[in-house]
Amino acid sequence: MADLLAFDPAALPDLLATPEPVVLPPHAADRRAAVTLLLTPEPELPAQVEALFALRAEVAGDPWSGHVALPGGREDPGDADLVETARRELREETAIDLPRPAFVGRLDDLHPRAVHLPSIVVSPFVAWLPERPVVNENYELAGHVWIPLTDLAAPERRSRFVREKPEPREFETIEYAGAMVWGLTLAIVDDFLRRIGGRP
């Protein structure tokens, strides 16, 4: 595996383009959404790259209520494209206003198939900032956490848990500083790690 402490952000566009990300057609689901995997250097250890995760607020009826997630949300009719959806949602949720060139690539589209989830395709985009920005959460978030890539890739951070509803099912997780990354968000993280050589 690649040495993630020798990670070169300038290589991101090429790494994310190979293999070519899976982009699902507009008719693949009733709705579209976009999320941002935002990467920055760790302020006290610049060689260490970290990613921003949102702690979603508890909201009745929201299937992702309380989860650790990537900032993002549903496409609006006024969005020019899904990059603009990702930009707008990141700005609304965290007050981080990224310029469009900060988005350096995308990952495979995901279409969750669980019966309790809406018919939606989620498009993940990767962004890079050379300095960690200030995060000011809106009402949709209960907090946030920055997780180093080395911890996202570390086998000792991996665990499993069983979700009992709607039926018992076991999921792999990443556990860090009390936050548990799993499900759709973990699938996005692992797609990214495989592309940069941080996971088999």
Backbone as CSV, one residue per row, in Angstrom:
resi,resn,N_x,N_y,N_z,CA_x,CA_y,CA_z,C_x,C_y,C_z
1,MET,0.840,-1.198,0.000,0.000,0.000,0.000,0.879,1.254,0.000
2,ALA,0.303,2.350,-0.475,1.033,3.611,-0.535,1.277,4.148,0.872
3,ASP,2.368,4.915,1.007,2.662,5.607,2.251,1.824,6.882,2.276
4,LEU,0.801,6.903,3.118,-0.113,8.044,3.115,0.498,9.290,3.736
5,LEU,1.659,9.149,4.406,2.362,10.334,4.885,3.228,10.938,3.789
6,ALA,3.311,10.239,2.643,4.018,10.784,1.484,3.023,11.141,0.382
7,PHE,1.789,11.322,0.773,0.704,11.587,-0.160,0.914,12.925,-0.864
8,ASP,0.792,12.942,-2.187,0.982,14.156,-2.975,-0.366,14.615,-3.518
9,PRO,-0.923,15.703,-2.985,-2.247,16.154,-3.461,-2.252,16.540,-4.930
10,ALA,-1.091,16.906,-5.481,-1.044,17.267,-6.901,-1.373,16.074,-7.793
11,ALA,-1.218,14.863,-7.258,-1.508,13.654,-8.040,-2.982,13.274,-8.007
12,LEU,-3.779,13.968,-7.207,-5.175,13.561,-7.031,-5.973,13.471,-8.332
13,PRO,-5.920,14.462,-9.212,-6.740,14.351,-10.437,-6.460,13.075,-11.223
14,ASP,-5.184,12.708,-11.351,-4.845,11.494,-12.100,-5.263,10.240,-11.339
15,LEU,-5.041,10.219,-10.026,-5.400,9.039,-9.231,-6.907,8.801,-9.252
16,LEU,-7.687,9.872,-9.209,-9.140,9.731,-9.155,-9.733,9.368,-10.512
17,ALA,-8.979,9.602,-11.560,-9.489,9.326,-12.905,-9.236,7.895,-13.365
18,THR,-8.459,7.121,-12.570,-8.103,5.758,-12.978,-8.375,4.775,-11.846
19,PRO,-9.290,3.815,-12.033,-10.157,3.675,-13.206,-11.204,4.793,-13.257
20,GLU,-11.778,4.971,-14.426,-12.773,6.022,-14.606,-13.950,5.803,-13.651
21,PRO,-14.339,6.831,-12.900,-15.442,6.662,-11.940,-16.748,6.253,-12.625
22,VAL,-17.542,5.466,-11.924,-18.855,5.060,-12.414,-19.820,6.223,-12.216
23,VAL,-20.399,6.716,-13.311,-21.372,7.804,-13.260,-22.706,7.261,-13.757
24,LEU,-23.692,7.214,-12.872,-24.990,6.646,-13.225,-25.838,7.659,-13.984
25,PRO,-26.687,7.190,-14.904,-27.510,8.110,-15.710,-28.590,8.775,-14.857
26,PRO,-29.113,9.904,-15.324,-30.124,10.641,-14.547,-31.351,9.806,-14.191
27,HIS,-31.723,8.843,-15.039,-32.929,8.064,-14.770,-32.688,6.897,-13.810
28,ALA,-31.487,6.786,-13.248,-31.182,5.650,-12.378,-31.941,5.702,-11.046
29,ALA,-32.412,6.889,-10.654,-33.147,7.039,-9.392,-34.063,8.251,-9.491
30,ASP,-34.943,8.373,-8.512,-35.888,9.490,-8.511,-35.213,10.819,-8.199
31,ARG,-34.145,10.760,-7.379,-33.482,11.977,-6.943,-31.974,11.816,-7.023
32,ARG,-31.272,12.952,-7.048,-29.814,12.972,-7.048,-29.332,13.740,-5.826
33,ALA,-28.139,13.380,-5.361,-27.500,14.097,-4.266,-26.002,14.108,-4.520
34,ALA,-25.303,15.022,-3.867,-23.852,15.104,-3.993,-23.244,15.375,-2.629
35,VAL,-22.082,14.778,-2.390,-21.353,14.981,-1.136,-19.908,15.345,-1.463
36,THR,-19.222,15.953,-0.480,-17.836,16.373,-0.663,-16.931,15.675,0.331
37,LEU,-15.905,15.005,-0.183,-14.801,14.501,0.641,-13.723,15.581,0.595
38,LEU,-13.688,16.416,1.630,-12.777,17.560,1.677,-11.494,17.163,2.394
39,LEU,-10.367,17.353,1.710,-9.051,16.992,2.230,-8.227,18.245,2.490
40,THR,-7.491,18.243,3.618,-6.570,19.341,3.933,-5.378,18.747,4.690
41,PRO,-4.271,19.493,4.770,-3.180,19.061,5.638,-3.561,19.259,7.107
42,GLU,-3.071,18.376,7.962,-3.264,18.545,9.407,-2.414,19.738,9.848
43,PRO,-2.998,20.715,10.562,-2.273,21.966,10.843,-0.915,21.785,11.514
44,GLU,-0.789,20.830,12.445,0.471,20.673,13.173,1.382,19.615,12.566
45,LEU,0.914,18.932,11.543,1.710,17.912,10.864,1.336,17.949,9.386
46,PRO,1.865,18.909,8.637,1.400,19.140,7.260,1.492,17.935,6.330
47,ALA,2.375,16.976,6.628,2.466,15.786,5.778,1.269,14.863,5.972
48,GLN,0.545,15.071,7.065,-0.618,14.235,7.363,-1.862,14.874,6.752
49,VAL,-2.485,14.169,5.820,-3.709,14.666,5.190,-4.916,14.142,5.950
50,GLU,-5.911,14.974,6.136,-7.108,14.587,6.871,-8.348,14.931,6.075
51,ALA,-9.456,14.283,6.443,-10.729,14.477,5.748,-11.791,14.949,6.741
52,LEU,-12.707,15.773,6.247,-13.773,16.336,7.083,-15.010,15.440,7.044
53,PHE,-15.523,15.129,8.243,-16.760,14.372,8.370,-17.747,15.170,9.208
54,ALA,-19.010,15.105,8.817,-20.083,15.801,9.520,-20.799,14.844,10.453
55,LEU,-21.166,15.333,11.626,-21.985,14.571,12.563,-23.418,15.067,12.401
56,ARG,-24.263,14.273,11.777,-25.614,14.721,11.444,-26.482,14.827,12.698
57,ALA,-27.282,15.889,12.745,-28.198,16.087,13.862,-29.289,15.016,13.841
58,GLU,-29.847,14.756,15.008,-30.957,13.801,15.119,-32.229,14.466,14.598
59,VAL,-32.797,13.870,13.536,-34.006,14.425,12.909,-34.978,13.276,12.654
60,ALA,-36.190,13.378,13.176,-37.191,12.333,12.981,-37.499,12.163,11.495
61,GLY,-37.528,10.911,11.048,-37.865,10.613,9.668,-36.705,10.658,8.696
62,ASP,-35.528,11.103,9.152,-34.348,11.157,8.286,-33.594,9.837,8.421
63,PRO,-33.439,9.052,7.321,-32.769,7.757,7.439,-31.297,7.866,7.797
64,TRP,-30.693,9.057,7.619,-29.280,9.248,7.975,-29.140,10.064,9.262
65,SER,-30.218,10.199,10.022,-30.213,10.964,11.262,-29.149,10.432,12.233
66,GLY,-28.323,11.345,12.740,-27.327,10.976,13.737,-26.080,10.314,13.193
67,HIS,-25.997,10.091,11.894,-24.853,9.396,11.326,-23.640,10.310,11.174
68,VAL,-22.462,9.677,11.095,-21.254,10.356,10.634,-21.293,10.289,9.108
69,ALA,-21.206,11.434,8.448,-21.399,11.490,7.002,-20.445,12.498,6.393
70,LEU,-20.453,12.569,5.077,-19.761,13.635,4.371,-20.745,14.782,4.146
71,PRO,-20.281,16.029,4.241,-21.191,17.144,3.974,-21.817,16.998,2.585
72,GLY,-23.111,17.243,2.498,-23.773,17.125,1.204,-25.266,17.022,1.351
73,GLY,-25.937,16.870,0.218,-27.388,16.760,0.247,-27.959,16.707,-1.156
74,ARG,-29.263,16.887,-1.248,-29.977,16.690,-2.502,-29.768,17.837,-3.481
75,GLU,-29.814,17.468,-4.754,-29.733,18.440,-5.839,-30.957,19.346,-5.821
76,ASP,-30.726,20.629,-6.050,-31.804,21.606,-6.209,-31.964,21.940,-7.688
77,PRO,-33.187,22.310,-8.119,-33.386,22.657,-9.532,-32.470,23.781,-10.004
78,GLY,-32.071,24.661,-9.108,-31.211,25.779,-9.499,-29.741,25.442,-9.629
79,ASP,-29.334,24.231,-9.240,-27.923,23.842,-9.327,-27.539,23.591,-10.784
80,ALA,-26.455,24.200,-11.234,-26.025,24.025,-12.621,-25.615,22.585,-12.905
81,ASP,-25.009,21.927,-11.927,-24.618,20.528,-12.048,-24.374,19.996,-10.645
82,LEU,-23.923,18.749,-10.549,-23.768,18.126,-9.232,-22.555,18.659,-8.473
83,VAL,-21.556,19.184,-9.165,-20.472,19.868,-8.444,-21.035,21.075,-7.710
84,GLU,-21.939,21.796,-8.362,-22.559,22.941,-7.700,-23.448,22.498,-6.537
85,THR,-24.080,21.345,-6.664,-24.831,20.798,-5.526,-23.892,20.559,-4.351
86,ALA,-22.755,19.921,-4.629,-21.784,19.638,-3.569,-21.263,20.931,-2.948
87,ARG,-20.948,21.921,-3.778,-20.452,23.213,-3.277,-21.486,23.894,-2.384
88,ARG,-22.721,23.944,-2.892,-23.786,24.626,-2.141,-24.046,23.946,-0.807
89,GLU,-24.148,22.619,-0.820,-24.439,21.897,0.419,-23.301,22.050,1.429
90,LEU,-22.060,21.998,0.953,-20.917,22.202,1.861,-20.974,23.593,2.476
91,ARG,-21.288,24.585,1.660,-21.375,25.964,2.156,-22.515,26.118,3.158
92,GLU,-23.673,25.540,2.850,-24.821,25.673,3.753,-24.582,24.974,5.086
93,GLU,-23.956,23.809,5.048,-23.806,23.016,6.273,-22.620,23.426,7.124
94,THR,-21.541,23.916,6.485,-20.298,24.163,7.228,-19.768,25.584,7.097
95,ALA,-20.369,26.394,6.230,-19.902,27.753,5.924,-18.554,27.750,5.209
96,ILE,-18.133,26.612,4.662,-16.921,26.551,3.841,-17.323,26.792,2.391
97,ASP,-16.850,27.885,1.835,-17.219,28.267,0.464,-16.049,27.933,-0.460
98,LEU,-16.085,26.752,-1.048,-14.977,26.298,-1.884,-15.093,26.867,-3.290
99,PRO,-13.975,27.343,-3.851,-13.998,27.675,-5.279,-14.108,26.391,-6.093
100,ARG,-14.695,26.489,-7.246,-14.896,25.294,-8.063,-13.586,24.558,-8.382
101,PRO,-12.474,25.265,-8.635,-11.229,24.541,-8.917,-10.711,23.692,-7.747
102,ALA,-11.239,23.909,-6.537,-10.824,23.071,-5.405,-11.311,21.637,-5.559
103,PHE,-12.315,21.423,-6.411,-12.823,20.069,-6.656,-11.924,19.406,-7.694
104,VAL,-11.229,18.352,-7.285,-10.167,17.767,-8.116,-10.577,16.442,-8.757
105,GLY,-11.762,15.953,-8.459,-12.202,14.707,-9.071,-13.447,14.174,-8.393
106,ARG,-13.883,13.020,-8.859,-15.064,12.403,-8.289,-14.810,10.921,-8.080
107,LEU,-15.724,10.289,-7.349,-15.666,8.854,-7.074,-16.896,8.194,-7.673
108,ASP,-16.997,6.877,-7.524,-18.131,6.150,-8.092,-19.458,6.642,-7.506
109,ASP,-20.440,6.850,-8.375,-21.798,7.101,-7.906,-22.299,5.886,-7.125
110,LEU,-23.144,6.150,-6.146,-23.725,5.087,-5.328,-25.246,5.192,-5.368
111,HIS,-25.896,4.029,-5.455,-27.350,3.972,-5.463,-27.786,2.998,-4.369
112,PRO,-28.044,3.511,-3.150,-28.458,2.622,-2.058,-29.727,1.860,-2.416
113,ARG,-29.761,0.560,-2.082,-30.888,-0.283,-2.478,-31.782,-0.693,-1.302
114,ALA,-31.442,-0.265,-0.090,-32.233,-0.669,1.073,-33.668,-0.135,0.944
115,VAL,-34.626,-0.957,1.340,-36.034,-0.596,1.148,-36.445,0.613,1.984
116,HIS,-35.732,0.878,3.093,-36.118,1.997,3.955,-35.490,3.316,3.502
117,LEU,-34.687,3.282,2.432,-34.053,4.497,1.934,-34.779,5.005,0.688
118,PRO,-34.720,6.320,0.441,-35.355,6.857,-0.767,-34.600,6.412,-2.022
119,SER,-35.264,6.510,-3.173,-34.627,6.205,-4.452,-33.738,7.385,-4.828
120,ILE,-32.422,7.227,-4.597,-31.513,8.351,-4.765,-30.150,7.854,-5.223
121,VAL,-29.495,8.617,-6.079,-28.105,8.377,-6.466,-27.252,9.441,-5.789
122,VAL,-26.184,8.997,-5.130,-25.274,9.907,-4.437,-23.965,9.984,-5.226
123,SER,-23.582,11.203,-5.595,-22.335,11.430,-6.332,-21.309,12.054,-5.395
124,PRO,-20.211,11.347,-5.106,-19.177,11.898,-4.223,-18.098,12.646,-5.023
125,PHE,-17.756,13.824,-4.558,-16.695,14.627,-5.164,-15.575,14.838,-4.142
126,VAL,-14.345,14.919,-4.640,-13.171,15.108,-3.787,-12.651,16.520,-3.993
127,ALA,-12.380,17.213,-2.881,-11.858,18.578,-2.930,-10.602,18.681,-2.077
128,TRP,-9.736,19.606,-2.450,-8.483,19.811,-1.722,-8.331,21.285,-1.383
129,LEU,-7.964,21.565,-0.117,-7.595,22.900,0.320,-6.213,22.829,0.957
130,PRO,-5.331,23.782,0.677,-3.980,23.730,1.244,-3.903,24.081,2.724
131,GLU,-4.989,24.622,3.288,-5.049,24.906,4.726,-6.408,24.494,5.256
132,ARG,-6.416,24.003,6.497,-7.691,23.604,7.102,-8.593,24.819,7.302
133,PRO,-9.829,24.781,6.806,-10.738,25.913,6.974,-11.457,25.866,8.324
134,VAL,-12.030,26.988,8.696,-12.889,27.042,9.877,-14.246,26.447,9.509
135,VAL,-14.787,25.627,10.409,-16.093,25.006,10.191,-17.113,25.645,11.128
136,ASN,-18.188,26.150,10.559,-19.308,26.670,11.343,-20.558,25.905,10.929
137,GLU,-20.974,24.939,11.777,-22.084,24.059,11.391,-23.422,24.794,11.443
138,ASN,-24.306,24.426,10.515,-25.678,24.908,10.600,-26.521,23.919,11.402
139,TYR,-27.831,24.119,11.411,-28.725,23.307,12.237,-28.762,21.841,11.828
140,GLU,-28.308,21.525,10.608,-28.358,20.141,10.147,-27.279,19.267,10.773
141,LEU,-26.269,19.907,11.363,-25.139,19.164,11.917,-25.060,19.341,13.429
142,ALA,-24.625,18.263,14.098,-24.412,18.310,15.540,-22.930,18.486,15.867
143,GLY,-22.084,18.528,14.847,-20.654,18.671,15.052,-19.912,18.190,13.828
144,HIS,-18.585,18.093,13.964,-17.763,17.601,12.861,-16.484,17.006,13.434
145,VAL,-15.783,16.236,12.606,-14.513,15.646,13.020,-13.603,15.552,11.804
146,TRP,-12.323,15.859,12.020,-11.300,15.672,10.989,-10.605,14.348,11.279
147,ILE,-10.547,13.460,10.286,-9.924,12.142,10.474,-8.757,12.001,9.502
148,PRO,-7.539,11.715,10.008,-6.388,11.537,9.129,-6.571,10.340,8.191
149,LEU,-6.026,10.465,6.972,-6.097,9.349,6.030,-5.432,8.102,6.593
150,THR,-4.358,8.281,7.365,-3.686,7.116,7.934,-4.611,6.349,8.871
151,ASP,-5.491,7.048,9.586,-6.443,6.366,10.464,-7.573,5.742,9.666
152,LEU,-8.004,6.396,8.591,-9.049,5.810,7.749,-8.572,4.494,7.129
153,ALA,-7.269,4.409,6.859,-6.720,3.221,6.214,-6.220,2.170,7.207
154,ALA,-6.086,2.525,8.488,-5.454,1.627,9.467,-6.349,0.438,9.808
155,PRO,-5.854,-0.801,9.659,-6.671,-1.975,10.004,-7.155,-1.962,11.453
156,GLU,-6.346,-1.405,12.366,-6.739,-1.401,13.775,-7.904,-0.469,14.066
157,ARG,-8.228,0.412,13.132,-9.403,1.277,13.282,-10.681,0.597,12.800
158,ARG,-10.543,-0.537,12.141,-11.709,-1.220,11.571,-12.364,-2.114,12.625
159,SER,-13.677,-2.089,12.624,-14.446,-2.915,13.536,-15.737,-3.315,12.829
160,ARG,-16.653,-3.934,13.575,-17.943,-4.318,13.000,-19.029,-4.085,14.044
161,PHE,-20.228,-3.775,13.562,-21.357,-3.697,14.470,-22.591,-4.263,13.781
162,VAL,-23.574,-4.618,14.579,-24.817,-5.180,14.050,-25.926,-4.157,14.244
163,ARG,-26.540,-3.749,13.145,-27.723,-2.893,13.209,-28.935,-3.805,13.262
164,GLU,-29.797,-3.590,14.244,-30.910,-4.513,14.486,-32.125,-4.242,13.606
165,LYS,-32.308,-2.972,13.164,-33.513,-2.636,12.403,-33.123,-2.059,11.043
166,PRO,-33.926,-2.296,9.985,-35.200,-3.031,9.974,-35.045,-4.549,10.110
167,GLU,-33.821,-5.074,9.877,-33.530,-6.483,10.158,-32.064,-6.548,10.576
168,PRO,-31.689,-7.536,11.401,-30.283,-7.612,11.853,-29.324,-7.727,10.667
169,ARG,-28.285,-6.867,10.668,-27.299,-6.891,9.600,-25.978,-6.363,10.149
170,GLU,-24.888,-7.033,9.781,-23.570,-6.645,10.267,-22.896,-5.700,9.272
171,PHE,-22.224,-4.656,9.796,-21.548,-3.669,8.963,-20.108,-3.473,9.450
172,GLU,-19.201,-3.262,8.505,-17.846,-2.840,8.846,-17.879,-1.367,9.226
173,THR,-16.973,-0.961,10.108,-16.917,0.435,10.549,-15.458,0.885,10.655
174,ILE,-15.294,2.202,10.660,-14.057,2.848,11.110,-14.416,3.620,12.368
175,GLU,-13.645,3.431,13.438,-13.923,4.130,14.692,-12.769,5.080,14.999
176,TYR,-13.120,6.356,15.260,-12.095,7.367,15.522,-12.690,8.453,16.403
177,ALA,-12.055,8.694,17.547,-12.452,9.785,18.449,-13.948,9.769,18.755
178,GLY,-14.505,8.590,18.942,-15.917,8.451,19.263,-16.844,8.488,18.068
179,ALA,-16.305,8.712,16.874,-17.122,8.747,15.658,-17.042,7.394,14.964
180,MET,-18.163,6.932,14.404,-18.215,5.656,13.701,-18.629,5.893,12.253
181,VAL,-17.709,5.619,11.335,-17.959,5.770,9.905,-18.361,4.405,9.367
182,TRP,-19.515,4.332,8.685,-19.983,3.042,8.176,-20.939,3.288,7.000
183,GLY,-21.448,2.213,6.443,-22.469,2.298,5.410,-21.993,3.023,4.159
184,LEU,-22.858,3.891,3.634,-22.576,4.624,2.413,-21.296,5.439,2.528
185,THR,-21.088,6.085,3.673,-19.899,6.919,3.857,-18.639,6.075,3.834
186,LEU,-18.659,4.914,4.457,-17.497,4.032,4.436,-17.219,3.537,3.015
187,ALA,-18.264,3.253,2.247,-18.073,2.824,0.857,-17.363,3.912,0.049
188,ILE,-17.708,5.172,0.288,-17.066,6.289,-0.405,-15.600,6.393,0.026
189,VAL,-15.362,6.305,1.332,-13.994,6.370,1.851,-13.135,5.262,1.247
190,ASP,-13.652,4.042,1.209,-12.859,2.929,0.692,-12.602,3.054,-0.810
191,ASP,-13.553,3.585,-1.571,-13.326,3.846,-2.985,-12.158,4.826,-3.135
192,PHE,-12.170,5.884,-2.339,-11.085,6.868,-2.385,-9.747,6.234,-1.999
193,LEU,-9.723,5.494,-0.896,-8.465,4.889,-0.441,-7.893,3.931,-1.478
194,ARG,-8.747,3.148,-2.123,-8.248,2.239,-3.162,-7.620,3.020,-4.312
195,ARG,-8.214,4.130,-4.670,-7.697,4.910,-5.807,-6.343,5.549,-5.506
196,ILE,-6.087,5.906,-4.248,-4.798,6.522,-3.909,-3.798,5.499,-3.380
197,GLY,-4.193,4.217,-3.392,-3.263,3.175,-2.967,-3.218,2.935,-1.472
198,GLY,-4.223,3.449,-0.734,-4.221,3.292,0.708,-5.000,2.090,1.205
199,ARG,-5.536,1.284,0.269,-6.306,0.097,0.653,-6.276,-0.878,-0.528
200,PRO,-6.137,-2.188,-0.219,-6.087,-3.177,-1.312,-7.353,-3.162,-2.159
